[in-house]
Amino acid sequence: MASSLKLVCVLVLCMVMTAPMALAVDCNQVTSELAPCYGYLMSNGEGPAPADCCSGIQAVNNAAQTTADRQQVCQCFKNAAQSASGINTNTAAQLPSKCGITIPYQMSASTNCSSIQ
């Protein structure tokens, strides 16, 4: 009986320790959610942002619940901006506000992601 109680405690401890890691945001998820934004980001940003783009930004923002997640999302934004040619950086910086979404950093290749809380 005591050994099975110890085993249950160890299993619960393992689940608690690994749960936050399992929920971490990754760049594939961010890229997938933001795919509808790329056409708009290549433009001069006139007109409303596409609804599916705004939905993607909201989904990514909602998924980034911890400081580590927000820093990861920021780094994913930076990586995407640096790897995709033709992105209008002014349009990217204005995109969250055009969608009515507040994120705790600017979507920019120059953002210091490690300073994000």
C-alpha positions in Angstrom: 0.0 0.0 0.0 2.8 2.5 0.9 4.7 1.7 -2.2 1.7 2.3 -4.4 1.1 5.6 -2.6 4.7 6.6 -3.3 4.3 5.6 -7.0 1.2 7.8 -7.3 3.0 10.7 -5.7 5.9 10.3 -8.1 3.6 10.1 -11.1 1.6 13.2 -10.0 4.9 15.1 -9.4 6.1 14.1 -12.9 2.8 15.3 -14.5 3.0 18.7 -12.7 6.6 19.2 -13.7 6.1 18.3 -17.4 2.7 20.0 -17.9 4.0 23.5 -18.5 6.5 22.2 -21.0 3.8 20.4 -23.0 1.8 23.6 -23.3 4.7 25.7 -24.6 4.2 27.6 -27.8 6.4 26.6 -30.7 7.3 28.4 -34.0 5.5 25.9 -36.1 2.2 26.7 -34.3 2.9 30.5 -34.6 3.8 30.2 -38.3 0.7 28.2 -39.0 -1.6 30.7 -37.2 0.0 33.7 -38.9 0.0 32.2 -42.4 -3.1 34.2 -43.3 -1.3 37.4 -42.5 1.6 37.1 -45.0 -0.2 38.6 -48.0 -1.3 41.6 -45.9 2.2 41.9 -44.4 3.6 42.2 -48.0 1.3 45.2 -48.6 1.4 48.8 -47.4 -1.2 48.0 -44.7 -4.0 49.9 -46.2 -7.5 48.8 -45.4 -8.6 46.4 -42.7 -6.5 43.4 -41.7 -7.9 40.1 -42.9 -10.2 38.5 -40.3 -8.4 35.1 -40.4 -5.1 36.9 -39.8 -6.5 38.7 -36.8 -7.9 35.3 -35.5 -4.4 33.8 -35.9 -2.8 36.7 -33.9 -5.5 36.3 -31.2 -4.9 32.6 -31.0 -1.1 33.0 -30.7 -1.6 35.8 -28.1 -4.0 33.6 -26.1 -1.6 30.6 -26.2 1.3 32.7 -24.8 0.4 32.6 -21.2 3.8 32.6 -19.5 6.8 34.9 -19.9 8.7 32.1 -21.6 5.8 31.6 -24.1 5.7 35.3 -24.9 9.4 35.4 -25.4 9.2 32.4 -27.7 6.4 33.9 -29.7 8.4 37.1 -30.1 11.4 35.1 -31.3 9.1 33.3 -33.8 7.8 36.6 -35.1 11.4 37.8 -35.5 12.5 34.6 -37.2 9.6 34.7 -39.6 10.2 38.4 -40.4 13.9 37.8 -41.1 13.3 34.7 -43.3 10.4 36.0 -45.4 11.4 38.6 -47.9 9.2 41.4 -48.7 7.4 41.9 -45.4 6.6 45.5 -44.7 7.9 46.1 -41.2 5.6 49.1 -40.6 2.6 47.0 -41.6 3.8 44.2 -39.2 4.2 46.7 -36.3 0.7 48.0 -36.8 -1.1 44.7 -37.4 -2.1 43.9 -33.8 -3.7 47.3 -33.2 -5.5 47.0 -36.6 -6.9 43.8 -35.3 -7.8 45.3 -32.0 -5.4 43.1 -30.1 -2.9 44.2 -27.5 0.3 42.3 -27.3 3.1 43.1 -24.8 5.7 43.9 -27.5 6.1 45.2 -31.0 6.1 42.8 -33.9 9.5 43.8 -35.2 12.8 42.3 -36.2 14.5 44.7 -33.7 12.4 43.7 -30.7 14.5 42.5 -27.7 12.5 39.3 -27.0 14.4 38.6 -23.8 13.1 41.8 -22.2 9.5 40.7 -22.6 7.6 39.8 -19.4 
